[in-house]
Amino acid sequence: MSIHNRCHTDQLFKNQIGFGVTTDLSMPHSIGDTNQARSQTMSMDFLTKNRIVKSGFVRIRRRIQDLSPAERARAKEDHAAVAARFPFLAEDAFAKAAADAENRLNESHAHYIANVGHPVHAASIELAVFMDVICNGLNPTRVADLGSGFTSFVVRSFAKGSTSGVDVSSVDDHPEWLQKTKDYLTGKDVSAQNVLLWDEFSGSDPAPFDLVLHDMGMMDFRAQTLERVLQLTRPGGVVILDDMHKPEYRTFALQTLEQKGLEHYSLRALTHDNLTRYAYLVIT
């Protein structure tokens, strides 16, 4: 699969963490104004540099973690196993479907990360492409998108084009962000129905889903809700766990899956992105 213009994404990231920050330093009217202007400039410079340094350390740590030989070996083995289980995820079949999906989604994804969601927090083009491919491969009739955003557009676009009648629920733990998702979906001319807060959704005891994406909230919240999420699918249903590149969350999630005896596979070979993020697939 070709990769979305990473240089463009990296530049967007740099812009949003503080590169190129400016402030209005019009001609001071007094010594006091001059000192205040200097103080503002120094404060802005310090905050900007601090964000840049912190971001740099985060990226270095991620790159080191990404070198894990165990995870790389598992990814290779799991890709072969998941492809045997789902032939549309085999290398050649996936490459063809992914190329088509990327061509359809690239422009919308680039616009999304530039105008709606931050590149670090928004779903990667790799995850978006995978969700498109698995929707078309599994042809689910009930999908839960936990962690609303660009993936909401992806699965709802699939639902819009399906002749099977697909019910989609997009869920978030943040009311302001949920409204942002509704506005985005409306602007993209796809359904904005069943866009819900987690408490409302979880408390409604929804009917079982065929496919669930769990990409909702901060990692502690994600861990706290994992067991409930695994109960949302029908027997044989599929759950996609994103952000499994994070060692602490991955360890917790894998222990939970093993304790429950649930079949699971690394999707690193199919969803790994330029921020080292990748997902796992779970069969319930």
Secondary structure, 3 states (H helix, E strand, C coil): CCCCCHHHHHHHHHHHHCCCCCCCCCCCCCHHHHHHHHHHHHHHHHHHHHHHHHHHHHHHHHHHHCCCHHHHHHHHHHHHHHHHHCHHHCHHHHHHHHHHHHHHHHHHHHHHHHHCCCCCCCCCHHHHHHHHHHHHHHCCCEEEEECCCHHHHHHHHHHHHCCCCCEEEEEECCHHHHHHHHHHHHHCCCCCCCEEEHHHHHHCCCCCEEEEEECCCCHHHHHHHHHHHHCCEEEEEEEEECCCCCHHHHHHHHHHHHHHCCEEEECHHHHCCCCCCCCEEEEC
